[in-house]
Amino acid sequence: MNAMIKRKVIFTFPPEIVEKPISHTLMRDYDLWVNILRAKIEPSSGGKLVLELRGDEDMIEQGIESARQAGAGVTLLEHDVLWDKELCVDCGACISTCPTQALSLDRDNFKLIFDFEKCVACGTCAEVCPVKAITIEF
């Protein structure tokens, strides 16, 4: 048995599978703890669902594969939140807007710190970044 882990995953749903109970299946069939971090789903156009999954590593992988087989697109959250460190000027404008405190400044060198584990891809940081160093592909 593998260790319990957590993984943030973005599920993309085409319109034809919006009605499928994918999150319920993850809980019931794979014994996963599911936390909905963000959702935008329209029956006529599909949508996206950001979930934090917790459970046995093998079960998470099997659950993700099951969602793929059901027709959902699956990507890890950190692949959809892009931070261009070279473009970033470490101004800190994004810090106060972050509801999960994923962004902070290192007090020793005044460089921005981005903790992707805390990020829920809400997009508020990208909206306020004056140099567009943070982008959200959601």
C-alpha positions in Angstrom: 0.0 0.0 0.0 1.3 3.4 -1.0 1.4 6.5 1.3 -1.5 8.9 1.4 -0.8 11.9 -0.9 -2.7 14.9 -2.2 -2.8 16.1 -5.8 -4.5 19.1 -7.4 -6.0 18.2 -10.7 -7.9 20.1 -13.4 -10.7 18.1 -15.1 -11.9 19.4 -18.4 -15.4 18.3 -19.5 -16.8 18.4 -23.0 -20.5 19.0 -23.1 -21.4 15.4 -23.8 -20.0 14.2 -20.4 -21.0 17.1 -18.1 -23.8 14.9 -16.6 -21.4 12.0 -15.7 -20.8 11.7 -11.9 -17.0 11.8 -12.2 -16.2 13.3 -8.8 -18.7 10.9 -7.1 -17.0 8.0 -8.9 -13.6 9.2 -7.5 -15.0 9.1 -4.0 -17.0 5.9 -4.3 -14.9 3.7 -6.4 -11.4 4.9 -5.5 -11.9 5.9 -1.9 -10.6 9.4 -2.5 -11.2 12.5 -0.5 -12.3 15.2 -2.9 -12.3 18.9 -2.3 -13.7 21.1 -5.0 -11.4 24.2 -5.3 -13.0 25.8 -8.3 -15.7 24.9 -10.9 -17.0 26.4 -14.0 -19.4 24.1 -15.9 -22.0 24.9 -18.4 -24.1 22.0 -19.7 -24.1 23.3 -23.3 -20.4 24.1 -23.5 -18.7 21.9 -21.0 -16.3 23.2 -18.4 -13.5 22.8 -15.9 -13.3 21.5 -12.3 -10.3 22.0 -10.0 -10.1 19.2 -7.4 -7.7 18.5 -4.6 -7.6 14.7 -4.4 -6.3 12.9 -1.3 -5.8 9.2 -0.9 -3.6 6.3 -1.8 -1.3 7.2 -4.7 -2.3 4.2 -6.7 -6.0 4.9 -6.2 -5.5 8.6 -7.3 -3.8 7.4 -10.5 -6.5 4.8 -11.1 -9.2 7.4 -10.5 -7.6 9.9 -12.9 -7.3 7.2 -15.5 -11.0 6.4 -15.0 -11.9 10.1 -15.6 -9.9 10.0 -18.8 -11.7 6.9 -19.9 -15.0 8.6 -19.2 -13.9 11.4 -21.6 -12.5 14.1 -19.2 -9.3 15.9 -19.9 -6.9 15.8 -17.0 -4.0 18.0 -16.1 -2.1 18.7 -12.9 -2.9 22.2 -11.6 0.7 23.5 -11.7 0.7 23.0 -15.4 -2.1 25.6 -15.8 -0.6 28.3 -13.5 2.4 29.8 -15.1 4.8 32.1 -13.4 7.5 33.7 -15.5 10.3 34.4 -12.9 12.3 36.3 -15.5 9.4 38.7 -16.2 8.4 39.1 -12.5 9.7 42.3 -10.9 8.9 41.1 -7.4 6.6 44.1 -6.8 4.2 42.1 -4.5 1.0 43.4 -6.1 -0.3 39.9 -6.3 0.3 39.0 -2.6 -2.7 40.8 -1.0 -5.1 39.5 -3.6 -4.3 35.8 -3.0 -7.0 34.2 -0.9 -4.9 31.1 -0.1 -1.6 32.9 0.7 0.2 31.0 -2.1 2.2 34.1 -2.8 4.6 35.9 -0.4 7.8 37.9 -0.4 11.1 36.5 1.0 12.0 39.0 3.6 15.7 38.4 3.2 16.0 39.2 -0.6 12.5 40.6 -1.4 11.9 38.0 -4.1 8.4 36.6 -4.7 7.7 33.1 -3.5 5.0 31.1 -5.2 3.8 28.1 -3.3 1.9 26.0 -5.9 0.7 23.6 -3.2 -1.5 26.4 -1.8 -2.7 27.7 -5.2 -6.3 27.1 -6.4 -5.9 28.8 -9.7 -8.5 31.5 -8.9 -6.7 34.0 -11.2 -6.7 37.1 -8.9 -2.9 37.3 -9.0 -2.9 37.2 -12.8 -5.5 40.0 -12.9 -3.4 42.4 -10.8 0.1 41.6 -12.1 1.3 44.8 -13.8 3.8 42.9 -16.0 1.7 39.8 -16.7 4.3 37.5 -15.1 1.5 35.2 -13.9 -1.0 33.6 -16.3 -3.8 31.2 -15.6 -4.8 28.7 -18.3 -8.2 28.0 -16.8 
